[in-house]
Amino acid sequence: MDREPARVITLIVVDDHPVVRDGLRGMFAAAPEFRVLGEAADGVEGVEMAARLDPDVVLMDLRMPGGGGVAAITELTRRGARSKVLVLTTYDTDSDTLPAIEAGATGYLLKDAPREELFTAVRAAAEGRTVLSPAVASRLVSAVRAPAAAGNETLSAREREVLTLVARGTSNREIAAGLFISEATVKTHLTHLFAKLGVKDRAAAVAAGYERGVLG
């Protein structure tokens, strides 16, 4: 006769694909040490569900219409949520990984991870331990060890100013007004600093800026 686990780990699943949610729910339902409390289709719904149900772990996808994972992780961190966030996604690029970790994710796992690896990651996340897939861990180590991307790696003084303002949440229009330049020039500076940092968007640029010592 199977014995009940000493502690049941509760979790919610946040993913915009119903098939993925159903598959994860079924997988965890088959293991008595886990209990899925609910499912959400986007980050906004996930944040509210986490606040209401207070799970041990939130399994969070990143790219979802209606509210992405990084914004949701940021909001959960801002609220001081007890829940630990384990990112479960198909993406392991720098522009996805760094912002999620910076936002407060406890772990980052790819959706092709074997079942036992996923279970182990959820257990670790529930205990507050960091869990990273090998591919993601390798990217983070590279980002820390390489102060900047190869090539034109040094940001100009003006690019650093722009990146600092971006990190404060300043819009392109506000940056242009504050630096007395046109919005087109701001966009040009952003394009250049994205290339130098090896990223594709503002959030990733800020995360890379902190990781590589450009900011703070």
C-alpha positions in Angstrom: 0.0 0.0 0.0 1.4 3.4 -1.1 2.2 5.8 1.8 1.1 9.4 1.6 4.0 11.8 1.2 5.0 13.8 4.3 4.4 17.0 2.5 2.3 17.8 -0.5 3.7 20.5 -2.9 1.0 22.7 -4.3 1.4 24.4 -7.7 -0.4 26.3 -10.4 0.2 26.0 -14.2 0.4 29.2 -16.2 0.5 28.5 -20.0 -1.5 29.7 -22.9 -1.8 26.3 -24.5 -4.6 24.1 -23.1 -2.9 20.9 -24.3 0.2 21.8 -22.3 -1.8 22.6 -19.2 -3.7 19.4 -19.4 -0.5 17.4 -19.9 1.2 18.9 -16.9 -1.9 18.6 -14.7 -2.1 14.9 -15.6 1.6 14.3 -15.0 1.5 15.9 -11.6 -1.9 14.3 -10.7 -0.2 10.9 -11.0 2.3 11.8 -8.3 0.8 11.9 -4.8 3.4 14.4 -3.6 2.1 17.2 -5.9 -1.3 18.9 -6.1 -2.2 21.2 -9.0 -4.5 23.9 -7.5 -5.4 25.7 -10.8 -4.5 26.7 -14.3 -4.2 30.1 -15.9 -3.9 31.1 -19.6 -1.8 34.2 -19.2 0.5 36.1 -16.8 -2.2 38.5 -15.5 -4.5 35.6 -14.6 -1.6 33.7 -13.2 -0.7 36.5 -10.8 -4.2 36.8 -9.5 -4.5 33.0 -9.2 -1.2 32.9 -7.3 -2.4 35.6 -4.9 -5.7 33.8 -4.3 -4.5 30.2 -4.0 -0.9 30.8 -2.6 0.7 27.8 -4.2 4.2 26.6 -3.3 5.3 26.8 -6.9 4.1 28.6 -10.1 5.0 26.8 -13.3 5.3 29.8 -15.7 5.5 30.0 -19.5 7.1 33.1 -20.9 5.5 34.1 -24.2 1.8 34.4 -23.8 -0.8 36.6 -25.4 -2.5 38.8 -22.9 0.3 38.9 -20.4 3.8 37.5 -20.6 5.7 35.5 -18.0 8.5 38.1 -17.2 5.9 40.8 -16.4 4.0 38.3 -14.2 7.2 37.3 -12.4 8.0 40.9 -11.8 4.6 41.6 -10.4 4.8 38.5 -8.1 8.1 39.7 -6.8 6.8 43.2 -6.3 3.9 41.8 -4.2 6.3 39.7 -2.1 4.5 36.5 -3.1 5.5 33.4 -1.2 5.2 31.3 -4.3 8.4 30.3 -6.1 8.4 30.7 -9.9 9.8 27.9 -12.1 9.9 29.0 -15.7 8.9 26.2 -18.0 9.3 27.3 -21.6 10.6 26.2 -25.1 12.9 29.2 -25.2 16.5 29.4 -23.9 17.7 32.5 -25.7 19.5 35.3 -23.7 16.6 37.7 -24.4 14.3 35.3 -22.6 16.5 33.8 -19.9 18.1 36.9 -18.4 15.0 39.0 -17.9 13.2 36.0 -16.3 16.0 35.4 -13.8 16.4 39.1 -13.2 12.6 39.4 -12.5 12.9 36.9 -9.7 12.4 33.4 -11.2 13.7 30.7 -8.9 14.4 28.3 -11.8 14.3 28.0 -15.5 13.6 24.7 -17.3 12.8 23.8 -20.9 9.6 22.0 -21.8 11.5 19.0 -23.3 12.9 18.1 -19.8 12.2 14.5 -18.7 9.4 14.0 -16.2 11.7 13.2 -13.3 13.9 16.2 -14.0 10.7 18.4 -13.9 9.6 16.8 -10.6 13.1 17.3 -9.1 13.0 21.0 -10.3 9.6 21.6 -8.7 10.8 20.0 -5.4 13.9 22.2 -5.4 11.9 25.4 -6.3 9.5 24.7 -3.4 12.5 24.7 -1.1 13.8 27.9 -2.6 16.7 26.3 -4.4 17.7 27.6 -7.9 17.2 25.1 -10.7 18.5 25.8 -14.3 18.5 23.5 -17.3 22.1 22.9 -18.5 21.6 25.0 -21.6 20.4 28.0 -19.6 23.1 27.6 -16.9 25.7 27.7 -19.7 24.2 30.9 -21.1 24.2 32.6 -17.7 27.7 31.7 -16.9 28.8 33.0 -20.4 26.9 36.2 -19.8 28.7 36.7 -16.4 32.2 35.8 -17.7 32.0 37.8 -20.9 31.6 41.5 -19.9 30.3 42.3 -23.3 29.5 40.8 -26.7 32.3 40.3 -29.2 33.0 43.1 -31.6 32.0 46.6 -30.7 31.5 45.8 -27.1 32.1 49.1 -25.4 29.0 51.3 -25.0 29.5 55.0 -25.7 28.7 57.5 -23.0 25.5 58.4 -24.7 24.5 54.7 -25.1 25.1 54.2 -21.3 22.9 57.3 -20.6 20.1 55.8 -22.8 20.4 52.4 -21.2 20.3 53.9 -17.7 17.1 55.7 -18.6 15.6 52.6 -20.1 16.4 50.8 -16.8 14.3 53.4 -15.0 11.3 52.6 -17.2 11.6 55.8 -19.3 9.9 55.9 -22.7 11.7 56.8 -25.9 9.8 60.1 -26.0 10.9 60.9 -22.5 14.5 59.9 -23.2 14.5 62.2 -26.2 13.2 65.1 -24.3 15.6 64.6 -21.4 18.6 64.3 -23.6 17.5 66.9 -26.1 17.7 64.6 -29.0 15.1 63.2 -31.4 13.2 59.9 -30.9 14.8 58.7 -34.1 18.2 59.2 -32.5 17.1 57.4 -29.4 16.0 54.4 -31.5 19.4 54.5 -33.2 21.2 54.4 -29.9 19.0 51.5 -28.7 19.7 49.5 -31.9 23.5 50.0 -31.4 23.5 49.1 -27.7 21.2 46.0 -28.3 23.8 44.8 -30.9 26.7 45.5 -28.5 25.0 43.7 -25.6 23.9 40.8 -27.9 20.1 41.3 -27.0 16.9 41.9 -28.9 14.7 44.1 -26.6 14.7 46.6 -23.8 14.1 44.2 -20.9 17.0 42.0 -22.1 19.2 45.0 -22.5 18.6 46.1 -18.9 19.2 42.6 -17.6 22.4 42.2 -19.6 23.5 45.7 -18.4 23.3 44.6 -14.8 24.8 41.2 -15.4 27.8 42.7 -17.3 28.4 45.6 -14.9 27.2 48.3 -17.4 24.5 49.3 -14.9 25.0 49.6 -11.2 
